[in-house]
Amino acid sequence: MQWRPKELQANENVANEERKLERSCKEQQEVLRALEDLEAKEQLMYELDHRKDQVMTVCKVALTNLAMWVRQQYFPASYAHATWQKLAPFFQLPGTVVAGATTVRVELRLFNDRALNRDLACLCARVNDLFGFLFLSTNHVSIDTICHRKP
C-alpha cells in the first residue's frame, strides 16, 4: 500500500510535465509563426558606407582650419572674427600667377568696393613683408598708398 501514494504522486508529476511540454510546444509554434510572419514582411536592408562622408568631413574641417589660419596670419586685424562669407571674395578673386626664376608674381583684379580694396592692399603688403620672393599686386595700384600700416 505504500506504493500507491508514490505512484499517484509520480503520475501527477508526469501529468504536470506533459502539460508543461504542451505549453512549451504551443509557445514554440507561436514563435515560429511569428518568425514566418516577419520573414513575409521583411524589407531589404542596405548597409551604409560612411567612409566617404567621414573623408569629406575631415576635408571640410581641414579647409576651415586653413581659412582660419590664413585669416589670423595675413588679414588685417579688422578681420579677426570674420566668417567664411566675408573671406570668400578674397579667395575667389580672379588673377594671374607668373613664376620667375627667383620670384612669383601674383596679380589680382580689384574689387568694386574701396574698403575691400584697402583690405586687399593690406593683405598683399602683409604677404609681401613675410615672403621675400613673392610679390602680390592689385592691378597697378600702389599697396603702400592704400594700406595704412603702423610702423
Residue, then its C-alpha position, 0 to 999 in steps of 0.5 A: m500500500q505504500w506504493r500507491p501514494k508514490e505512484l499517484q504522486a509520480n503520475e501527477n508529476v508526469a501529468n504536470e510535465e506533459r502539460k508543461l511540454e504542451r505549453s512549451c510546444k504551443e509557445q514554440q509554434e507561436v514563435l515560429r509563426a511569428l518568425e514566418d510572419l516577419e520573414a513575409k514582411e521583411q524589407l531589404m536592408y542596405e548597409l551604409d558606407h560612411r567612409k566617404d562622408q567621414v573623408m569629406t568631413v575631415c576635408k571640410v574641417a581641414l579647409t576651415n582650419l586653413a581659412m582660419w589660419v590664413r585669416q589670423q596670419y595675413f588679414p588685417a586685424s579688422y578681420a579677426h572674427a570674420t566668417w567664411q562669407k566675408l573671406a570668400p571674395f578674397f579667395q575667389l578673386p580672379g588673377t594671374v600667377v607668373a613664376g620667375a626664376t627667383t620670384v612669383r608674381v601674383e596679380l589680382r583684379l580689384f574689387n568694386d568696393r574701396a574698403l575691400n580694396r584697402d583690405l586687399a592692399c593690406l593683405c598683399a603688403r602683409v604677404n609681401d613683408l613675410f615672403g621675400f620672393l613673392f610679390l602680390s599686386t592689385n592691378h597697378v595700384s600702389i599697396d603702400t598708398i592704400c594700406h595704412r600700416k603702423p610702423 
